[in-house]
Amino acid sequence: MNIILKGRNIEITDALRDYVDKRLGKLNKFIEGLDEVQVTLLVEKDRHRVEVTIPLNGFILRGEEETIDMYSSIDLVFEKLEKQIEKYKSRISRINKRNKNQSIREMTKMCEDDGDEPRIVRTKRFAFKPMPVEEAILQMNLLGHNFFVFSNAETDEVNVVYKRKDGNYGLIEPEF
């Protein structure tokens, strides 16, 4: 497993690098096929934040934690990712046990759970692959987000799927 470690406003010492390798290296025992883990360590004032992104079989597992100590943040994000991986594995195995030929739409149903002027405070860039709407909903639920931007495999256009307050889903399609 390749751990890509980046630091913002922090010097990454050998001790810190070893600790990240030790903690996140344990994720290999939970799930096979982890090729790459992207870790960003940030320090802002007295807050130490760790952001971890793991691309996994077309899905993305993501954890983010913030405390006053970098080592505590690493521990907390490891625990969060551990729970996400267990959740991911149990859902996939439960689906596979019921019917090996189940569609992504059925998998999505099982994954459902869960004073100044506003300004842009963060910009994210990510690569996305074409996928059906049902897979986008599954990905959104795995990430724990309430919306997901994706390339619709059927229309080859960028779409947004979102979770509505009534528990259903909405789809935003562009119209030119």
CORFENSUL-V22051 format. One record per residue. N is the residue number from 1. SS is DSSP state (2 for helix, 1 for strand, 0 for the rest). Layout:
<<N/SS> <N/SS>>
This chain:
<<1/0> <2/1> <3/1> <4/1> <5/1> <6/1> <7/1> <8/1> <9/0> <10/0> <11/0> <12/0> <13/0> <14/2> <15/2> <16/2> <17/2> <18/2> <19/2> <20/2> <21/2> <22/2> <23/2> <24/2> <25/2> <26/2> <27/2> <28/2> <29/2> <30/0> <31/0> <32/0> <33/0> <34/0> <35/0> <36/1> <37/1> <38/1> <39/1> <40/1> <41/1> <42/1> <43/1> <44/1> <45/0> <46/0> <47/1> <48/1> <49/1> <50/1> <51/1> <52/1> <53/1> <54/1> <55/1> <56/1> <57/0> <58/0> <59/1> <60/1> <61/1> <62/1> <63/1> <64/1> <65/1> <66/1> <67/1> <68/0> <69/0> <70/2> <71/2> <72/2> <73/2> <74/2> <75/2> <76/2> <77/2> <78/2> <79/2> <80/2> <81/2> <82/2> <83/2> <84/2> <85/2> <86/2> <87/2> <88/2> <89/2> <90/2> <91/2> <92/2> <93/2> <94/2> <95/2> <96/2> <97/2> <98/2> <99/0> <100/0> <101/0> <102/0> <103/0> <104/2> <105/2> <106/2> <107/2> <108/2> <109/2> <110/2> <111/2> <112/0> <113/0> <114/0> <115/0> <116/0> <117/0> <118/0> <119/0> <120/0> <121/0> <122/0> <123/0> <124/0> <125/0> <126/0> <127/0> <128/0> <129/0> <130/1> <131/1> <132/0> <133/2> <134/2> <135/2> <136/2> <137/2> <138/2> <139/2> <140/2> <141/2> <142/2> <143/2> <144/0> <145/0> <146/0> <147/1> <148/1> <149/1> <150/1> <151/1> <152/1> <153/0> <154/0> <155/0> <156/0> <157/0> <158/1> <159/1> <160/1> <161/1> <162/1> <163/1> <164/0> <165/0> <166/0> <167/0> <168/0> <169/1> <170/1> <171/1> <172/1> <173/1> <174/0> <175/0> <176/0>>
